[in-house]
Amino acid sequence: MVQETLTVKGMSCGHCVSSVEGSVGELSGVESVKVVLDKGQVEVSYNENELNLGKIKEVIEDQGYDVV
Amino acid sequence: MVQETLTVKGMSCGHCVSSVEGSVGELSGVESVKVVLDKGQVEVSYNENELNLGKIKEVIEDQGYDVV
């Protein structure tokens, strides 16, 4: 299990939190995901044997946000 | 039919637009509703025999925004 903190631009409200947490949380291999809205950060724990960071970034960007 | 423009605080993204337009648009008597995000405004046309402005404000506030 690894823990990563991503910086994400464009998350501005509770709906955005739900979109990001919902889409990342559905990925197989994700143990936990939490958006810290006022820091523009996404904290995610995942099993590196099942999932890689590129896929996590991809689903966040698919929701319309920029991972920086 | 009357046209009103409300100033609403807290709308910050496309999800907010959908929430406000969706909830107001479902009200019986509303002819059209449009959020202008960068102005923080909601333009609504409605039949004043079916609906009053207080009810429109109420559903916007129920979504978590402040009508000023």
Backbone of each chain as nested JSON, in Angstrom:
{
  "chains": [
    {"id": "A", "residues": [
      {"number": 1, "name": "MET", "atoms": {"N": [0.86, -1.191, 0.0], "CA": [0.0, 0.0, 0.0], "C": [0.898, 1.243, 0.0]}},
      {"number": 2, "name": "VAL", "atoms": {"N": [0.59, 2.187, -0.868], "CA": [1.321, 3.451, -0.874], "C": [0.339, 4.606, -0.66]}},
      {"number": 3, "name": "GLN", "atoms": {"N": [0.883, 5.694, -0.101], "CA": [0.088, 6.906, 0.13], "C": [0.672, 8.021, -0.721]}},
      {"number": 4, "name": "GLU", "atoms": {"N": [-0.158, 8.676, -1.514], "CA": [0.306, 9.794, -2.326], "C": [-0.607, 10.992, -2.079]}},
      {"number": 5, "name": "THR", "atoms": {"N": [-0.028, 12.175, -2.181], "CA": [-0.83, 13.399, -2.13], "C": [-0.669, 14.132, -3.458]}},
      {"number": 6, "name": "LEU", "atoms": {"N": [-1.767, 14.275, -4.169], "CA": [-1.758, 14.955, -5.464], "C": [-2.25, 16.376, -5.294]}},
      {"number": 7, "name": "THR", "atoms": {"N": [-1.669, 17.303, -6.046], "CA": [-2.184, 18.666, -6.097], "C": [-3.07, 18.789, -7.339]}},
      {"number": 8, "name": "VAL", "atoms": {"N": [-4.296, 19.249, -7.125], "CA": [-5.297, 19.253, -8.189], "C": [-5.927, 20.645, -8.286]}},
      {"number": 9, "name": "LYS", "atoms": {"N": [-5.945, 21.185, -9.489], "CA": [-6.545, 22.508, -9.701], "C": [-7.985, 22.4, -10.168]}},
      {"number": 10, "name": "GLY", "atoms": {"N": [-8.815, 23.295, -9.692], "CA": [-10.171, 23.411, -10.207], "C": [-11.256, 22.888, -9.29]}},
      {"number": 11, "name": "MET", "atoms": {"N": [-10.848, 22.261, -8.174], "CA": [-11.866, 21.762, -7.243], "C": [-12.34, 22.945, -6.395]}},
      {"number": 12, "name": "SER", "atoms": {"N": [-13.623, 23.248, -6.473], "CA": [-14.081, 24.492, -5.856], "C": [-15.25, 24.348, -4.892]}},
      {"number": 13, "name": "CYS", "atoms": {"N": [-15.888, 23.204, -4.857], "CA": [-17.075, 23.098, -3.997], "C": [-17.306, 21.647, -3.61]}},
      {"number": 14, "name": "GLY", "atoms": {"N": [-18.314, 21.438, -2.815], "CA": [-18.622, 20.097, -2.34], "C": [-18.958, 19.115, -3.444]}},
      {"number": 15, "name": "HIS", "atoms": {"N": [-19.54, 19.642, -4.549], "CA": [-19.815, 18.747, -5.673], "C": [-18.513, 18.218, -6.267]}},
      {"number": 16, "name": "CYS", "atoms": {"N": [-17.508, 19.096, -6.317], "CA": [-16.208, 18.692, -6.86], "C": [-15.581, 17.621, -5.971]}},
      {"number": 17, "name": "VAL", "atoms": {"N": [-15.697, 17.803, -4.657], "CA": [-15.189, 16.796, -3.724], "C": [-15.844, 15.446, -4.013]}},
      {"number": 18, "name": "SER", "atoms": {"N": [-17.16, 15.454, -4.172], "CA": [-17.878, 14.208, -4.437], "C": [-17.454, 13.575, -5.756]}},
      {"number": 19, "name": "SER", "atoms": {"N": [-17.248, 14.4, -6.781], "CA": [-16.847, 13.869, -8.085], "C": [-15.5, 13.17, -8.004]}},
      {"number": 20, "name": "VAL", "atoms": {"N": [-14.544, 13.834, -7.346], "CA": [-13.193, 13.282, -7.28], "C": [-13.154, 12.075, -6.353]}},
      {"number": 21, "name": "GLU", "atoms": {"N": [-13.716, 12.215, -5.167], "CA": [-13.687, 11.08, -4.227], "C": [-14.463, 9.9, -4.797]}},
      {"number": 22, "name": "GLY", "atoms": {"N": [-15.574, 10.182, -5.461], "CA": [-16.388, 9.109, -6.03], "C": [-15.669, 8.362, -7.134]}},
      {"number": 23, "name": "SER", "atoms": {"N": [-15.07, 9.117, -8.068], "CA": [-14.45, 8.456, -9.224], "C": [-13.176, 7.722, -8.825]}},
      {"number": 24, "name": "VAL", "atoms": {"N": [-12.364, 8.321, -7.958], "CA": [-11.135, 7.646, -7.525], "C": [-11.486, 6.453, -6.622]}},
      {"number": 25, "name": "GLY", "atoms": {"N": [-12.465, 6.661, -5.746], "CA": [-12.84, 5.605, -4.811], "C": [-13.375, 4.355, -5.479]}},
      {"number": 26, "name": "GLU", "atoms": {"N": [-13.881, 4.501, -6.703], "CA": [-14.412, 3.334, -7.429], "C": [-13.323, 2.485, -8.07]}},
      {"number": 27, "name": "LEU", "atoms": {"N": [-12.104, 3.031, -8.148], "CA": [-11.023, 2.272, -8.79], "C": [-10.646, 1.062, -7.946]}},
      {"number": 28, "name": "SER", "atoms": {"N": [-10.47, -0.046, -8.609], "CA": [-10.028, -1.255, -7.922], "C": [-8.596, -1.048, -7.433]}},
      {"number": 29, "name": "GLY", "atoms": {"N": [-8.345, -1.286, -6.156], "CA": [-7.012, -1.108, -5.591], "C": [-6.913, 0.109, -4.699]}},
      {"number": 30, "name": "VAL", "atoms": {"N": [-7.898, 0.994, -4.752], "CA": [-7.872, 2.178, -3.879], "C": [-8.376, 1.802, -2.491]}},
      {"number": 31, "name": "GLU", "atoms": {"N": [-7.564, 2.092, -1.479], "CA": [-7.988, 1.818, -0.11], "C": [-8.748, 3.0, 0.475]}},
      {"number": 32, "name": "SER", "atoms": {"N": [-8.234, 4.204, 0.233], "CA": [-8.931, 5.392, 0.729], "C": [-8.595, 6.589, -0.139]}},
      {"number": 33, "name": "VAL", "atoms": {"N": [-9.523, 7.538, -0.192], "CA": [-9.282, 8.778, -0.929], "C": [-9.994, 9.905, -0.2]}},
      {"number": 34, "name": "LYS", "atoms": {"N": [-9.267, 11.023, -0.068], "CA": [-9.841, 12.172, 0.645], "C": [-9.393, 13.452, -0.039]}},
      {"number": 35, "name": "VAL", "atoms": {"N": [-10.356, 14.318, -0.342], "CA": [-10.046, 15.636, -0.901], "C": [-9.931, 16.642, 0.236]}},
      {"number": 36, "name": "VAL", "atoms": {"N": [-8.833, 17.411, 0.209], "CA": [-8.692, 18.543, 1.133], "C": [-8.902, 19.795, 0.283]}},
      {"number": 37, "name": "LEU", "atoms": {"N": [-10.149, 20.29, 0.328], "CA": [-10.571, 21.312, -0.627], "C": [-9.761, 22.596, -0.515]}},
      {"number": 38, "name": "ASP", "atoms": {"N": [-9.532, 23.057, 0.717], "CA": [-8.86, 24.359, 0.857], "C": [-7.371, 24.304, 0.502]}},
      {"number": 39, "name": "LYS", "atoms": {"N": [-6.808, 23.1, 0.434], "CA": [-5.416, 22.963, -0.017], "C": [-5.327, 22.553, -1.479]}},
      {"number": 40, "name": "GLY", "atoms": {"N": [-6.45, 22.217, -2.091], "CA": [-6.419, 21.723, -3.464], "C": [-5.666, 20.408, -3.569]}},
      {"number": 41, "name": "GLN", "atoms": {"N": [-5.85, 19.54, -2.577], "CA": [-5.098, 18.283, -2.564], "C": [-6.016, 17.069, -2.501]}},
      {"number": 42, "name": "VAL", "atoms": {"N": [-5.513, 15.99, -3.07], "CA": [-6.196, 14.699, -3.0], "C": [-5.229, 13.699, -2.378]}},
      {"number": 43, "name": "GLU", "atoms": {"N": [-5.631, 13.151, -1.245], "CA": [-4.817, 12.139, -0.569], "C": [-5.386, 10.768, -0.919]}},
      {"number": 44, "name": "VAL", "atoms": {"N": [-4.522, 9.925, -1.444], "CA": [-5.021, 8.613, -1.863], "C": [-4.062, 7.507, -1.412]}},
      {"number": 45, "name": "SER", "atoms": {"N": [-4.653, 6.45, -0.87], "CA": [-3.895, 5.247, -0.528], "C": [-4.337, 4.137, -1.46]}},
      {"number": 46, "name": "TYR", "atoms": {"N": [-3.378, 3.422, -2.034], "CA": [-3.762, 2.379, -2.989], "C": [-2.728, 1.26, -3.005]}},
      {"number": 47, "name": "ASN", "atoms": {"N": [-3.176, 0.151, -3.507], "CA": [-2.318, -1.027, -3.639], "C": [-1.562, -0.925, -4.956]}},
      {"number": 48, "name": "GLU", "atoms": {"N": [-0.244, -0.772, -4.844], "CA": [0.561, -0.526, -6.043], "C": [0.664, -1.757, -6.949]}},
      {"number": 49, "name": "ASN", "atoms": {"N": [0.221, -2.915, -6.457], "CA": [0.189, -4.103, -7.326], "C": [-1.048, -4.14, -8.216]}},
      {"number": 50, "name": "GLU", "atoms": {"N": [-2.052, -3.367, -7.821], "CA": [-3.304, -3.356, -8.582], "C": [-3.47, -2.117, -9.446]}},
      {"number": 51, "name": "LEU", "atoms": {"N": [-2.759, -1.032, -9.073], "CA": [-3.096, 0.277, -9.621], "C": [-1.836, 1.123, -9.682]}},
      {"number": 52, "name": "ASN", "atoms": {"N": [-1.779, 2.045, -10.65], "CA": [-0.652, 2.988, -10.659], "C": [-1.18, 4.426, -10.637]}},
      {"number": 53, "name": "LEU", "atoms": {"N": [-0.254, 5.334, -10.327], "CA": [-0.643, 6.72, -10.138], "C": [-1.18, 7.344, -11.422]}},
      {"number": 54, "name": "GLY", "atoms": {"N": [-0.68, 6.88, -12.571], "CA": [-1.159, 7.413, -13.845], "C": [-2.651, 7.209, -14.025]}},
      {"number": 55, "name": "LYS", "atoms": {"N": [-3.139, 6.047, -13.637], "CA": [-4.566, 5.754, -13.771], "C": [-5.387, 6.652, -12.835]}},
      {"number": 56, "name": "ILE", "atoms": {"N": [-4.868, 6.891, -11.642], "CA": [-5.568, 7.757, -10.679], "C": [-5.647, 9.189, -11.227]}},
      {"number": 57, "name": "LYS", "atoms": {"N": [-4.517, 9.661, -11.757], "CA": [-4.521, 11.01, -12.355], "C": [-5.512, 11.082, -13.514]}},
      {"number": 58, "name": "GLU", "atoms": {"N": [-5.576, 10.015, -14.298], "CA": [-6.446, 9.993, -15.468], "C": [-7.915, 10.161, -15.079]}},
      {"number": 59, "name": "VAL", "atoms": {"N": [-8.355, 9.457, -14.04], "CA": [-9.777, 9.566, -13.689], "C": [-10.097, 10.938, -13.088]}},
      {"number": 60, "name": "ILE", "atoms": {"N": [-9.115, 11.541, -12.403], "CA": [-9.339, 12.899, -11.879], "C": [-9.452, 13.89, -13.047]}},
      {"number": 61, "name": "GLU", "atoms": {"N": [-8.56, 13.738, -14.012], "CA": [-8.605, 14.636, -15.172], "C": [-9.861, 14.416, -16.003]}},
      {"number": 62, "name": "ASP", "atoms": {"N": [-10.332, 13.185, -16.041], "CA": [-11.584, 12.896, -16.759], "C": [-12.778, 13.629, -16.14]}},
      {"number": 63, "name": "GLN", "atoms": {"N": [-12.668, 13.97, -14.86], "CA": [-13.734, 14.731, -14.193], "C": [-13.629, 16.228, -14.495]}},
      {"number": 64, "name": "GLY", "atoms": {"N": [-12.573, 16.627, -15.194], "CA": [-12.439, 18.021, -15.598], "C": [-11.45, 18.834, -14.779]}},
      {"number": 65, "name": "TYR", "atoms": {"N": [-10.604, 18.159, -13.989], "CA": [-9.642, 18.873, -13.143], "C": [-8.228, 18.663, -13.674]}},
      {"number": 66, "name": "ASP", "atoms": {"N": [-7.324, 19.551, -13.265], "CA": [-5.927, 19.421, -13.671], "C": [-5.088, 18.914, -12.509]}},
      {"number": 67, "name": "VAL", "atoms": {"N": [-4.393, 17.813, -12.734], "CA": [-3.424, 17.33, -11.747], "C": [-2.089, 17.981, -12.084]}},
      {"number": 68, "name": "VAL", "atoms": {"N": [-1.529, 18.718, -11.142], "CA": [-0.307, 19.486, -11.439], "C": [0.92, 18.818, -10.831]}}
    ]},
    {"id": "B", "residues": [
      {"number": 1, "name": "MET", "atoms": {"N": [-46.113, 36.311, -17.32], "CA": [-44.717, 35.865, -17.187], "C": [-43.861, 37.039, -16.712]}},
      {"number": 2, "name": "VAL", "atoms": {"N": [-43.024, 36.783, -15.722], "CA": [-42.089, 37.816, -15.269], "C": [-40.654, 37.282, -15.371]}},
      {"number": 3, "name": "GLN", "atoms": {"N": [-39.742, 38.233, -15.533], "CA": [-38.31, 37.889, -15.592], "C": [-37.617, 38.534, -14.404]}},
      {"number": 4, "name": "GLU", "atoms": {"N": [-36.881, 37.75, -13.638], "CA": [-36.122, 38.279, -12.506], "C": [-34.674, 37.829, -12.613]}},
      {"number": 5, "name": "THR", "atoms": {"N": [-33.777, 38.672, -12.124], "CA": [-32.371, 38.275, -12.018], "C": [-31.975, 38.296, -10.546]}},
      {"number": 6, "name": "LEU", "atoms": {"N": [-31.602, 37.132, -10.03], "CA": [-31.201, 37.01, -8.629], "C": [-29.681, 36.994, -8.538]}},
      {"number": 7, "name": "THR", "atoms": {"N": [-29.154, 37.601, -7.488], "CA": [-27.722, 37.488, -7.201], "C": [-27.545, 36.388, -6.159]}},
      {"number": 8, "name": "VAL", "atoms": {"N": [-26.689, 35.43, -6.478], "CA": [-26.541, 34.239, -5.645], "C": [-25.062, 34.016, -5.342]}},
      {"number": 9, "name": "LYS", "atoms": {"N": [-24.752, 33.852, -4.062], "CA": [-23.363, 33.61, -3.648], "C": [-23.08, 32.115, -3.493]}},
      {"number": 10, "name": "GLY", "atoms": {"N": [-21.887, 31.719, -3.879], "CA": [-21.433, 30.36, -3.613], "C": [-21.413, 29.445, -4.818]}},
      {"number": 11, "name": "MET", "atoms": {"N": [-21.93, 29.926, -5.947], "CA": [-21.89, 29.086, -7.139], "C": [-20.491, 29.187, -7.742]}},
      {"number": 12, "name": "SER", "atoms": {"N": [-19.798, 28.07, -7.839], "CA": [-18.385, 28.142, -8.218], "C": [-17.989, 27.262, -9.387]}},
      {"number": 13, "name": "CYS", "atoms": {"N": [-18.839, 26.379, -9.829], "CA": [-18.413, 25.461, -10.893], "C": [-19.625, 24.932, -11.645]}},
      {"number": 14, "name": "GLY", "atoms": {"N": [-19.337, 24.124, -12.635], "CA": [-20.406, 23.571, -13.458], "C": [-21.402, 22.722, -12.694]}},
      {"number": 15, "name": "HIS", "atoms": {"N": [-20.924, 22.066, -11.63], "CA": [-21.856, 21.288, -10.81], "C": [-22.869, 22.2, -10.143]}},
      {"number": 16, "name": "CYS", "atoms": {"N": [-22.381, 23.362, -9.702], "CA": [-23.279, 24.329, -9.05], "C": [-24.326, 24.832, -10.041]}},
      {"number": 17, "name": "VAL", "atoms": {"N": [-23.893, 25.083, -11.266], "CA": [-24.827, 25.506, -12.304], "C": [-25.915, 24.452, -12.481]}},
      {"number": 18, "name": "SER", "atoms": {"N": [-25.503, 23.195, -12.578], "CA": [-26.47, 22.112, -12.759], "C": [-27.432, 22.011, -11.587]}},
      {"number": 19, "name": "SER", "atoms": {"N": [-26.914, 22.173, -10.368], "CA": [-27.771, 22.068, -9.177], "C": [-28.838, 23.147, -9.175]}},
      {"number": 20, "name": "VAL", "atoms": {"N": [-28.418, 24.379, -9.472], "CA": [-29.357, 25.497, -9.417], "C": [-30.338, 25.437, -10.585]}},
      {"number": 21, "name": "GLU", "atoms": {"N": [-29.803, 25.25, -11.785], "CA": [-30.708, 25.193, -12.94], "C": [-31.651, 24.003, -12.832]}},
      {"number": 22, "name": "GLY", "atoms": {"N": [-31.137, 22.879, -12.342], "CA": [-31.98, 21.687, -12.222], "C": [-33.101, 21.868, -11.211]}},
      {"number": 23, "name": "SER", "atoms": {"N": [-32.758, 22.398, -10.041], "CA": [-33.768, 22.503, -8.988], "C": [-34.799, 23.579, -9.3]}},
      {"number": 24, "name": "VAL", "atoms": {"N": [-34.348, 24.715, -9.828], "CA": [-35.301, 25.778, -10.183], "C": [-36.141, 25.35, -11.392]}},
      {"number": 25, "name": "GLY", "atoms": {"N": [-35.472, 24.717, -12.356], "CA": [-36.162, 24.308, -13.569], "C": [-37.279, 23.299, -13.342]}},
      {"number": 26, "name": "GLU", "atoms": {"N": [-37.198, 22.561, -12.237], "CA": [-38.236, 21.568, -11.926], "C": [-39.497, 22.19, -11.33]}},
      {"number": 27, "name": "LEU", "atoms": {"N": [-39.393, 23.449, -10.89], "CA": [-40.555, 24.091, -10.259], "C": [-41.66, 24.325, -11.294]}},
      {"number": 28, "name": "SER", "atoms": {"N": [-42.869, 24.0, -10.897], "CA": [-44.011, 24.257, -11.762], "C": [-44.206, 25.762, -11.913]}},
      {"number": 29, "name": "GLY", "atoms": {"N": [-44.276, 26.24, -13.151], "CA": [-44.444, 27.662, -13.403], "C": [-43.195, 28.332, -13.926]}},
      {"number": 30, "name": "VAL", "atoms": {"N": [-42.05, 27.64, -13.848], "CA": [-40.811, 28.208, -14.382], "C": [-40.762, 27.973, -15.888]}},
      {"number": 31, "name": "GLU", "atoms": {"N": [-40.561, 29.071, -16.632], "CA": [-40.45, 28.929, -18.081], "C": [-38.998, 28.701, -18.486]}},
      {"number": 32, "name": "SER", "atoms": {"N": [-38.082, 29.447, -17.869], "CA": [-36.667, 29.254, -18.189], "C": [-35.818, 29.687, -17.004]}},
      {"number": 33, "name": "VAL", "atoms": {"N": [-34.652, 29.083, -16.887], "CA": [-33.703, 29.467, -15.838], "C": [-32.304, 29.304, -16.398]}},
      {"number": 34, "name": "LYS", "atoms": {"N": [-31.472, 30.317, -16.113], "CA": [-30.096, 30.277, -16.624], "C": [-29.165, 30.872, -15.578]}},
      {"number": 35, "name": "VAL", "atoms": {"N": [-28.109, 30.146, -15.247], "CA": [-27.091, 30.662, -14.336], "C": [-25.995, 31.34, -15.148]}},
      {"number": 36, "name": "VAL", "atoms": {"N": [-25.631, 32.558, -14.743], "CA": [-24.462, 33.242, -15.317], "C": [-23.386, 33.183, -14.237]}},
      {"number": 37, "name": "LEU", "atoms": {"N": [-22.514, 32.171, -14.395], "CA": [-21.595, 31.824, -13.305], "C": [-20.645, 32.963, -12.961]}},
      {"number": 38, "name": "ASP", "atoms": {"N": [-20.068, 33.61, -13.971], "CA": [-19.052, 34.627, -13.677], "C": [-19.647, 35.904, -13.088]}},
      {"number": 39, "name": "LYS", "atoms": {"N": [-20.953, 36.073, -13.2], "CA": [-21.608, 37.214, -12.552], "C": [-22.276, 36.814, -11.238]}},
      {"number": 40, "name": "GLY", "atoms": {"N": [-22.334, 35.538, -10.944], "CA": [-23.042, 35.076, -9.748], "C": [-24.527, 35.383, -9.818]}},
      {"number": 41, "name": "GLN", "atoms": {"N": [-25.1, 35.225, -11.016], "CA": [-26.506, 35.573, -11.196], "C": [-27.325, 34.402, -11.725]}},
      {"number": 42, "name": "VAL", "atoms": {"N": [-28.598, 34.425, -11.347], "CA": [-29.557, 33.454, -11.862], "C": [-30.696, 34.225, -12.518]}},
      {"number": 43, "name": "GLU", "atoms": {"N": [-30.884, 33.987, -13.802], "CA": [-31.974, 34.634, -14.548], "C": [-33.117, 33.644, -14.654]}},
      {"number": 44, "name": "VAL", "atoms": {"N": [-34.281, 34.061, -14.2], "CA": [-35.411, 33.138, -14.213], "C": [-36.663, 33.829, -14.742]}},
      {"number": 45, "name": "SER", "atoms": {"N": [-37.362, 33.118, -15.614], "CA": [-38.668, 33.578, -16.105], "C": [-39.715, 32.623, -15.573]}},
      {"number": 46, "name": "TYR", "atoms": {"N": [-40.781, 33.175, -15.02], "CA": [-41.793, 32.292, -14.436], "C": [-43.174, 32.926, -14.516]}},
      {"number": 47, "name": "ASN", "atoms": {"N": [-44.162, 32.082, -14.393], "CA": [-45.555, 32.514, -14.401], "C": [-45.945, 32.927, -12.978]}},
      {"number": 48, "name": "GLU", "atoms": {"N": [-46.206, 34.215, -12.804], "CA": [-46.462, 34.733, -11.457], "C": [-47.802, 34.267, -10.879]}},
      {"number": 49, "name": "ASN", "atoms": {"N": [-48.635, 33.643, -11.707], "CA": [-49.872, 33.075, -11.176], "C": [-49.657, 31.696, -10.554]}},
      {"number": 50, "name": "GLU", "atoms": {"N": [-48.558, 31.07, -10.923], "CA": [-48.27, 29.721, -10.422], "C": [-47.215, 29.707, -9.336]}},
      {"number": 51, "name": "LEU", "atoms": {"N": [-46.388, 30.771, -9.285], "CA": [-45.157, 30.691, -8.509], "C": [-44.787, 32.079, -8.016]}},
      {"number": 52, "name": "ASN", "atoms": {"N": [-44.095, 32.144, -6.864], "CA": [-43.586, 33.438, -6.409], "C": [-42.082, 33.351, -6.183]}},
      {"number": 53, "name": "LEU", "atoms": {"N": [-41.494, 34.534, -6.098], "CA": [-40.041, 34.614, -6.001], "C": [-39.519, 33.974, -4.717]}},
      {"number": 54, "name": "GLY", "atoms": {"N": [-40.301, 34.018, -3.661], "CA": [-39.883, 33.408, -2.398], "C": [-39.627, 31.921, -2.531]}},
      {"number": 55, "name": "LYS", "atoms": {"N": [-40.478, 31.239, -3.292], "CA": [-40.303, 29.796, -3.486], "C": [-39.036, 29.512, -4.307]}},
      {"number": 56, "name": "ILE", "atoms": {"N": [-38.782, 30.361, -5.299], "CA": [-37.573, 30.199, -6.124], "C": [-36.322, 30.373, -5.266]}},
      {"number": 57, "name": "LYS", "atoms": {"N": [-36.335, 31.427, -4.447], "CA": [-35.191, 31.639, -3.542], "C": [-35.003, 30.456, -2.6]}},
      {"number": 58, "name": "GLU", "atoms": {"N": [-36.104, 29.91, -2.135], "CA": [-36.041, 28.802, -1.185], "C": [-35.338, 27.584, -1.783]}},
      {"number": 59, "name": "VAL", "atoms": {"N": [-35.674, 27.226, -3.026], "CA": [-35.043, 26.03, -3.593], "C": [-33.559, 26.269, -3.89]}},
      {"number": 60, "name": "ILE", "atoms": {"N": [-33.198, 27.51, -4.212], "CA": [-31.774, 27.811, -4.415], "C": [-31.025, 27.692, -3.093]}},
      {"number": 61, "name": "GLU", "atoms": {"N": [-31.625, 28.233, -2.039], "CA": [-30.973, 28.151, -0.728], "C": [-30.925, 26.714, -0.21]}},
      {"number": 62, "name": "ASP", "atoms": {"N": [-31.926, 25.926, -0.569], "CA": [-31.912, 24.505, -0.189], "C": [-30.742, 23.746, -0.819]}},
      {"number": 63, "name": "GLN", "atoms": {"N": [-30.222, 24.262, -1.939], "CA": [-29.052, 23.652, -2.571], "C": [-27.747, 24.094, -1.91]}},
      {"number": 64, "name": "GLY", "atoms": {"N": [-27.836, 25.022, -0.955], "CA": [-26.65, 25.43, -0.212], "C": [-26.074, 26.779, -0.609]}},
      {"number": 65, "name": "TYR", "atoms": {"N": [-26.827, 27.565, -1.374], "CA": [-26.33, 28.872, -1.82], "C": [-27.084, 29.993, -1.103]}},
      {"number": 66, "name": "ASP", "atoms": {"N": [-26.492, 31.186, -1.118], "CA": [-27.124, 32.347, -0.498], "C": [-27.672, 33.275, -1.572]}},
      {"number": 67, "name": "VAL", "atoms": {"N": [-28.96, 33.553, -1.496], "CA": [-29.552, 34.559, -2.374], "C": [-29.436, 35.893, -1.648]}},
      {"number": 68, "name": "VAL", "atoms": {"N": [-28.766, 36.865, -2.284], "CA": [-28.507, 38.131, -1.588], "C": [-29.445, 39.236, -2.081]}}
    ]}
  ]
}
